[in-house]
Amino acid sequence: MTFSEGGQFEGGRVRRGGRGRGIAIGGGIGTLLVAVAVVLLGGDPGDLFQQGQPASEQGAGSGQEQYIGECTADEANTDRECRLSATVQFLDAHWERVLPQQADVEYVEPPVESFSGATTTGCGAASSATGPFYCPPDQTIYMDLAFFDLLSERFGTSGGPLAEAYVTAHEMGHHIENLVGVMDAADRGGSGPESDSVRLELMADCLAGMAIGNGATERDPDTGLTFFDPITDEQLRQAIDAAAAVGDDHIQQQTTGQINPEGFTHGTSEQRVRWFAVGYNGGTLDDCDAMAARRL
């Protein structure tokens, strides 16, 4: 993924650090990497969100909030923080256009926080072990940018900007599920190959593909430029690599040496790639409705 030359992003969309909230719990791609191992080894995944405990000083922040500032397309192509900010602004533009058209629902921008070390959220205190996630109680996307290095180092992805955009777009997909009422109607506490947990994750993958597939045609309302240059085959492989790396079967094999379908909460590598492709190749919100799908 390459942001189009001449692009300019105003900033102020992604805040740095953390702030105090309440309790409850919301899952995400990063949580899966650690939670699968925790569950299979007999631990409590709730430990990832230390309910009622204060965040560490790194994430607890005080005083006036700070935000990622204005940056150019050139900076977004080279700087991870700027790229996150630009990607979120692209996703805002995409869903502000698409959601009313396809679901008759107004898009509401979710807060987005870039944190390192630890932060306090509406789902409790989260650490860097949690990785990126969406928290339904405060409708906020939390992004630990160091997670992208973990994907490459531990799970063998090729990395790259489009892999990062996929993760951000996936978490935004959970926000879209929340806005259209899918998340509230789902049983998010279960597991297994046909569980609502898996269906929600596959739907978010499809919604991520749907957004990214429009990146080379979606225009920035401020500049009139397309957000991305046309995505190359090599860049697309980055996103597919990332989707496959966070499949339940792949992570279970990597962490425990065996596969337990009854422990699935996110779907297999093959499913995650396939649902991403449905969205990327022109899918609609109806096409992405994994909750109603007969075949996952």
FISE-293981 format. One record per residue (C-alpha): residue number from 1; residue in one letter; x, y, z. Coordinates in steps of 0.1 Angstrom, whole numbers, plus 5000, padded with zeros to 4 digits. Layout:
# FISE-293981
+-----+--------+------+-------+------+
! num ! residu ! east ! north !   up !
+-----+--------+------+-------+------+
! NUM !      A !    X !     Y !    Z !
...
+-----+--------+------+-------+------+
***
This chain:
# FISE-293981
+-----+--------+------+-------+------+
! num ! residu ! east ! north !   up !
+-----+--------+------+-------+------+
!   1 !      M ! 5000 !  5000 ! 5000 !
!   2 !      T ! 5014 !  5034 ! 4990 !
!   3 !      F ! 4995 !  5066 ! 4998 !
!   4 !      S ! 4991 !  5087 ! 4968 !
!   5 !      E ! 5016 !  5114 ! 4961 !
!   6 !      G ! 5005 !  5148 ! 4972 !
!   7 !      G ! 4982 !  5135 ! 4999 !
!   8 !      Q ! 4979 !  5155 ! 5031 !
!   9 !      F ! 4965 !  5142 ! 5064 !
!  10 !      E ! 4953 !  5168 ! 5090 !
!  11 !      G ! 4960 !  5147 ! 5121 !
!  12 !      G ! 4941 !  5150 ! 5154 !
!  13 !      R ! 4924 !  5116 ! 5147 !
!  14 !      V ! 4946 !  5093 ! 5167 !
!  15 !      R ! 4955 !  5100 ! 5203 !
!  16 !      R ! 4987 !  5089 ! 5221 !
!  17 !      G ! 4988 !  5072 ! 5255 !
!  18 !      G ! 4959 !  5060 ! 5277 !
!  19 !      R ! 4932 !  5073 ! 5299 !
!  20 !      G ! 4911 !  5057 ! 5327 !
!  21 !      R ! 4878 !  5040 ! 5320 !
!  22 !      G ! 4857 !  5011 ! 5334 !
!  23 !      I ! 4855 !  4974 ! 5330 !
!  24 !      A ! 4841 !  4947 ! 5306 !
!  25 !      I ! 4861 !  4930 ! 5278 !
!  26 !      G ! 4866 !  4932 ! 5241 !
!  27 !      G ! 4887 !  4910 ! 5218 !
!  28 !      G ! 4911 !  4917 ! 5190 !
!  29 !      I ! 4937 !  4902 ! 5167 !
!  30 !      G ! 4965 !  4909 ! 5192 !
!  31 !      T ! 4946 !  4894 ! 5220 !
!  32 !      L ! 4942 !  4862 ! 5200 !
!  33 !      L ! 4980 !  4856 ! 5197 !
!  34 !      V ! 4983 !  4855 ! 5235 !
!  35 !      A ! 4948 !  4843 ! 5245 !
!  36 !      V ! 4950 !  4811 ! 5224 !
!  37 !      A ! 4981 !  4800 ! 5242 !
!  38 !      V ! 4967 !  4811 ! 5276 !
!  39 !      V ! 4934 !  4792 ! 5272 !
!  40 !      L ! 4951 !  4760 ! 5258 !
!  41 !      L ! 4976 !  4760 ! 5286 !
!  42 !      G ! 4948 !  4763 ! 5313 !
!  43 !      G ! 4950 !  4800 ! 5320 !
!  44 !      D ! 4924 !  4828 ! 5323 !
!  45 !      P ! 4923 !  4851 ! 5292 !
!  46 !      G ! 4907 !  4877 ! 5315 !
!  47 !      D ! 4941 !  4882 ! 5329 !
!  48 !      L ! 4950 !  4901 ! 5297 !
!  49 !      F ! 4926 !  4928 ! 5308 !
!  50 !      Q ! 4933 !  4935 ! 5345 !
!  51 !      Q ! 4899 !  4945 ! 5355 !
!  52 !      G ! 4898 !  4973 ! 5380 !
!  53 !      Q ! 4936 !  4976 ! 5381 !
!  54 !      P ! 4953 !  5009 ! 5372 !
!  55 !      A ! 4974 !  5011 ! 5341 !
!  56 !      S ! 5011 !  5015 ! 5343 !
!  57 !      E ! 5026 !  5049 ! 5341 !
!  58 !      Q ! 5034 !  5044 ! 5304 !
!  59 !      G ! 4997 !  5042 ! 5295 !
!  60 !      A ! 4980 !  5061 ! 5323 !
!  61 !      G ! 4990 !  5095 ! 5310 !
!  62 !      S ! 4980 !  5128 ! 5327 !
!  63 !      G ! 4972 !  5163 ! 5317 !
!  64 !      Q ! 4962 !  5173 ! 5282 !
!  65 !      E ! 4958 !  5145 ! 5256 !
!  66 !      Q ! 4982 !  5144 ! 5227 !
!  67 !      Y ! 4973 !  5134 ! 5192 !
!  68 !      I ! 4993 !  5123 ! 5161 !
!  69 !      G ! 4996 !  5155 ! 5141 !
!  70 !      E ! 4994 !  5165 ! 5105 !
!  71 !      C ! 5016 !  5146 ! 5080 !
!  72 !      T ! 5020 !  5141 ! 5043 !
!  73 !      A ! 5015 !  5110 ! 5022 !
!  74 !      D ! 5053 !  5106 ! 5019 !
!  75 !      E ! 5055 !  5105 ! 5057 !
!  76 !      A ! 5026 !  5081 ! 5059 !
!  77 !      N ! 5046 !  5058 ! 5036 !
!  78 !      T ! 5076 !  5057 ! 5059 !
!  79 !      D ! 5064 !  5065 ! 5094 !
!  80 !      R ! 5043 !  5039 ! 5113 !
!  81 !      E ! 5024 !  5065 ! 5135 !
!  82 !      C ! 5016 !  5087 ! 5105 !
!  83 !      R ! 5005 !  5057 ! 5085 !
!  84 !      L ! 4981 !  5047 ! 5113 !
!  85 !      S ! 4966 !  5082 ! 5114 !
!  86 !      A ! 4963 !  5083 ! 5076 !
!  87 !      T ! 4947 !  5048 ! 5075 !
!  88 !      V ! 4921 !  5058 ! 5101 !
!  89 !      Q ! 4912 !  5089 ! 5081 !
!  90 !      F ! 4909 !  5067 ! 5050 !
!  91 !      L ! 4886 !  5043 ! 5068 !
!  92 !      D ! 4865 !  5072 ! 5081 !
!  93 !      A ! 4860 !  5084 ! 5045 !
!  94 !      H ! 4852 !  5049 ! 5033 !
!  95 !      W ! 4826 !  5040 ! 5060 !
!  96 !      E ! 4811 !  5075 ! 5061 !
!  97 !      R ! 4802 !  5069 ! 5024 !
!  98 !      V ! 4793 !  5032 ! 5024 !
!  99 !      L ! 4775 !  5026 ! 5057 !
! 100 !      P ! 4745 !  5049 ! 5050 !
! 101 !      Q ! 4742 !  5035 ! 5015 !
! 102 !      Q ! 4743 !  4998 ! 5024 !
! 103 !      A ! 4729 !  4997 ! 5059 !
! 104 !      D ! 4710 !  5030 ! 5063 !
! 105 !      V ! 4731 !  5036 ! 5094 !
! 106 !      E ! 4751 !  5068 ! 5101 !
! 107 !      Y ! 4788 !  5063 ! 5105 !
! 108 !      V ! 4802 !  5075 ! 5139 !
! 109 !      E ! 4839 !  5079 ! 5141 !
! 110 !      P ! 4854 !  5057 ! 5168 !
! 111 !      P ! 4882 !  5071 ! 5190 !
! 112 !      V ! 4915 !  5056 ! 5182 !
! 113 !      E ! 4944 !  5053 ! 5206 !
! 114 !      S ! 4980 !  5044 ! 5199 !
! 115 !      F ! 4995 !  5030 ! 5230 !
! 116 !      S ! 5028 !  5014 ! 5242 !
! 117 !      G ! 5034 !  4994 ! 5273 !
! 118 !      A ! 4999 !  4997 ! 5289 !
! 119 !      T ! 4967 !  5017 ! 5288 !
! 120 !      T ! 4934 !  5019 ! 5306 !
! 121 !      T ! 4903 !  5012 ! 5286 !
! 122 !      G ! 4866 !  5007 ! 5289 !
! 123 !      C ! 4875 !  4970 ! 5289 !
! 124 !      G ! 4899 !  4973 ! 5317 !
! 125 !      A ! 4937 !  4978 ! 5319 !
! 126 !      A ! 4954 !  4964 ! 5288 !
! 127 !      S ! 4991 !  4957 ! 5282 !
! 128 !      S ! 5013 !  4954 ! 5252 !
! 129 !      A ! 5005 !  4916 ! 5254 !
! 130 !      T ! 4970 !  4924 ! 5243 !
! 131 !      G ! 4980 !  4939 ! 5210 !
! 132 !      P ! 4955 !  4959 ! 5188 !
! 133 !      F ! 4918 !  4955 ! 5198 !
! 134 !      Y ! 4884 !  4971 ! 5197 !
! 135 !      C ! 4866 !  4977 ! 5230 !
! 136 !      P ! 4828 !  4978 ! 5226 !
! 137 !      P ! 4820 !  4995 ! 5259 !
! 138 !      D ! 4839 !  5027 ! 5250 !
! 139 !      Q ! 4837 !  5020 ! 5212 !
! 140 !      T ! 4874 !  5027 ! 5209 !
! 141 !      I ! 4901 !  5011 ! 5188 !
! 142 !      Y ! 4934 !  5005 ! 5207 !
! 143 !      M ! 4965 !  5000 ! 5186 !
! 144 !      D ! 4999 !  4988 ! 5199 !
! 145 !      L ! 5021 !  4994 ! 5169 !
! 146 !      A ! 5048 !  4971 ! 5183 !
! 147 !      F ! 5024 !  4943 ! 5175 !
! 148 !      F ! 5034 !  4944 ! 5138 !
! 149 !      D ! 5069 !  4935 ! 5147 !
! 150 !      L ! 5055 !  4905 ! 5167 !
! 151 !      L ! 5036 !  4893 ! 5137 !
! 152 !      S ! 5068 !  4892 ! 5117 !
! 153 !      E ! 5091 !  4879 ! 5144 !
! 154 !      R ! 5069 !  4851 ! 5159 !
! 155 !      F ! 5044 !  4843 ! 5133 !
! 156 !      G ! 5063 !  4846 ! 5100 !
! 157 !      T ! 5045 !  4873 ! 5082 !
! 158 !      S ! 5062 !  4895 ! 5056 !
! 159 !      G ! 5050 !  4926 ! 5073 !
! 160 !      G ! 5046 !  4958 ! 5053 !
! 161 !      P ! 5022 !  4987 ! 5052 !
! 162 !      L ! 4992 !  4968 ! 5038 !
! 163 !      A ! 4995 !  4942 ! 5065 !
! 164 !      E ! 4993 !  4970 ! 5090 !
! 165 !      A ! 4963 !  4985 ! 5072 !
! 166 !      Y ! 4946 !  4951 ! 5073 !
! 167 !      V ! 4949 !  4950 ! 5111 !
! 168 !      T ! 4936 !  4985 ! 5116 !
! 169 !      A ! 4907 !  4979 ! 5091 !
! 170 !      H ! 4899 !  4947 ! 5109 !
! 171 !      E ! 4895 !  4965 ! 5142 !
! 172 !      M ! 4874 !  4992 ! 5124 !
! 173 !      G ! 4853 !  4963 ! 5111 !
! 174 !      H ! 4844 !  4955 ! 5147 !
! 175 !      H ! 4832 !  4990 ! 5152 !
! 176 !      I ! 4810 !  4987 ! 5121 !
! 177 !      E ! 4796 !  4955 ! 5135 !
! 178 !      N ! 4788 !  4975 ! 5167 !
! 179 !      L ! 4771 !  5003 ! 5148 !
! 180 !      V ! 4748 !  4980 ! 5128 !
! 181 !      G ! 4738 !  4960 ! 5159 !
! 182 !      V ! 4755 !  4927 ! 5149 !
! 183 !      M ! 4778 !  4927 ! 5179 !
! 184 !      D ! 4751 !  4932 ! 5205 !
! 185 !      A ! 4731 !  4903 ! 5190 !
! 186 !      A ! 4760 !  4879 ! 5191 !
! 187 !      D ! 4771 !  4855 ! 5218 !
! 188 !      R ! 4806 !  4867 ! 5222 !
! 189 !      G ! 4815 !  4844 ! 5250 !
! 190 !      G ! 4815 !  4811 ! 5232 !
! 191 !      S ! 4842 !  4793 ! 5211 !
! 192 !      G ! 4843 !  4766 ! 5185 !
! 193 !      P ! 4844 !  4765 ! 5147 !
! 194 !      E ! 4807 !  4776 ! 5143 !
! 195 !      S ! 4806 !  4800 ! 5172 !
! 196 !      D ! 4795 !  4836 ! 5171 !
! 197 !      S ! 4830 !  4847 ! 5182 !
! 198 !      V ! 4844 !  4831 ! 5150 !
! 199 !      R ! 4816 !  4846 ! 5128 !
! 200 !      L ! 4823 !  4881 ! 5142 !
! 201 !      E ! 4860 !  4879 ! 5134 !
! 202 !      L ! 4854 !  4866 ! 5099 !
! 203 !      M ! 4829 !  4893 ! 5093 !
! 204 !      A ! 4855 !  4919 ! 5104 !
! 205 !      D ! 4881 !  4904 ! 5080 !
! 206 !      C ! 4856 !  4907 ! 5052 !
! 207 !      L ! 4848 !  4943 ! 5061 !
! 208 !      A ! 4886 !  4950 ! 5062 !
! 209 !      G ! 4889 !  4936 ! 5027 !
! 210 !      M ! 4860 !  4956 ! 5016 !
! 211 !      A ! 4876 !  4989 ! 5027 !
! 212 !      I ! 4911 !  4981 ! 5015 !
! 213 !      G ! 4897 !  4970 ! 4981 !
! 214 !      N ! 4884 !  5005 ! 4977 !
! 215 !      G ! 4916 !  5023 ! 4987 !
! 216 !      A ! 4927 !  5031 ! 4952 !
! 217 !      T ! 4894 !  5046 ! 4942 !
! 218 !      E ! 4882 !  5062 ! 4975 !
! 219 !      R ! 4890 !  5099 ! 4974 !
! 220 !      D ! 4901 !  5121 ! 5002 !
! 221 !      P ! 4872 !  5147 ! 5006 !
! 222 !      D ! 4898 !  5174 ! 5015 !
! 223 !      T ! 4923 !  5169 ! 4986 !
! 224 !      G ! 4902 !  5151 ! 4960 !
! 225 !      L ! 4931 !  5126 ! 4956 !
! 226 !      T ! 4927 !  5089 ! 4959 !
! 227 !      F ! 4940 !  5076 ! 4992 !
! 228 !      F ! 4962 !  5048 ! 4977 !
! 229 !      D ! 4980 !  5041 ! 4945 !
! 230 !      P ! 4967 !  5008 ! 4929 !
! 231 !      I ! 4976 !  4979 ! 4952 !
! 232 !      T ! 5002 !  4956 ! 4938 !
! 233 !      D ! 5002 !  4918 ! 4940 !
! 234 !      E ! 5032 !  4920 ! 4964 !
! 235 !      Q ! 5014 !  4944 ! 4987 !
! 236 !      L ! 4982 !  4922 ! 4986 !
! 237 !      R ! 5003 !  4892 ! 4997 !
! 238 !      Q ! 5013 !  4912 ! 5028 !
! 239 !      A ! 4977 !  4915 ! 5038 !
! 240 !      I ! 4970 !  4879 ! 5030 !
! 241 !      D ! 5001 !  4868 ! 5050 !
! 242 !      A ! 4988 !  4888 ! 5080 !
! 243 !      A ! 4953 !  4873 ! 5078 !
! 244 !      A ! 4967 !  4837 ! 5076 !
! 245 !      A ! 4991 !  4843 ! 5104 !
! 246 !      V ! 4963 !  4851 ! 5129 !
! 247 !      G ! 4942 !  4820 ! 5121 !
! 248 !      D ! 4933 !  4799 ! 5151 !
! 249 !      D ! 4948 !  4768 ! 5136 !
! 250 !      H ! 4981 !  4785 ! 5128 !
! 251 !      I ! 4985 !  4801 ! 5162 !
! 252 !      Q ! 4975 !  4769 ! 5181 !
! 253 !      Q ! 5001 !  4749 ! 5160 !
! 254 !      Q ! 5027 !  4775 ! 5167 !
! 255 !      T ! 5021 !  4778 ! 5204 !
! 256 !      T ! 5010 !  4743 ! 5215 !
! 257 !      G ! 5019 !  4720 ! 5186 !
! 258 !      Q ! 4984 !  4708 ! 5181 !
! 259 !      I ! 4950 !  4721 ! 5168 !
! 260 !      N ! 4919 !  4722 ! 5189 !
! 261 !      P ! 4888 !  4734 ! 5169 !
! 262 !      E ! 4867 !  4737 ! 5200 !
! 263 !      G ! 4890 !  4764 ! 5211 !
! 264 !      F ! 4886 !  4785 ! 5179 !
! 265 !      T ! 4875 !  4821 ! 5185 !
! 266 !      H ! 4887 !  4838 ! 5153 !
! 267 !      G ! 4886 !  4812 ! 5124 !
! 268 !      T ! 4912 !  4792 ! 5106 !
! 269 !      S ! 4939 !  4808 ! 5084 !
! 270 !      E ! 4920 !  4796 ! 5053 !
! 271 !      Q ! 4888 !  4811 ! 5065 !
! 272 !      R ! 4904 !  4844 ! 5074 !
! 273 !      V ! 4920 !  4848 ! 5040 !
! 274 !      R ! 4888 !  4837 ! 5021 !
! 275 !      W ! 4866 !  4862 ! 5040 !
! 276 !      F ! 4891 !  4890 ! 5035 !
! 277 !      A ! 4891 !  4882 ! 4998 !
! 278 !      V ! 4852 !  4883 ! 4996 !
! 279 !      G ! 4853 !  4919 ! 5008 !
! 280 !      Y ! 4884 !  4928 ! 4988 !
! 281 !      N ! 4869 !  4916 ! 4955 !
! 282 !      G ! 4839 !  4938 ! 4956 !
! 283 !      G ! 4819 !  4924 ! 4985 !
! 284 !      T ! 4791 !  4943 ! 5002 !
! 285 !      L ! 4779 !  4944 ! 5038 !
! 286 !      D ! 4754 !  4916 ! 5029 !
! 287 !      D ! 4782 !  4895 ! 5014 !
! 288 !      C ! 4802 !  4900 ! 5046 !
! 289 !      D ! 4774 !  4888 ! 5069 !
! 290 !      A ! 4792 !  4858 ! 5084 !
! 291 !      M ! 4766 !  4857 ! 5111 !
! 292 !      A ! 4741 !  4844 ! 5086 !
! 293 !      A ! 4765 !  4823 ! 5065 !
! 294 !      R ! 4758 !  4786 ! 5062 !
! 295 !      R ! 4794 !  4780 ! 5054 !
! 296 !      L ! 4823 !  4796 ! 5072 !
+-----+--------+------+-------+------+
***
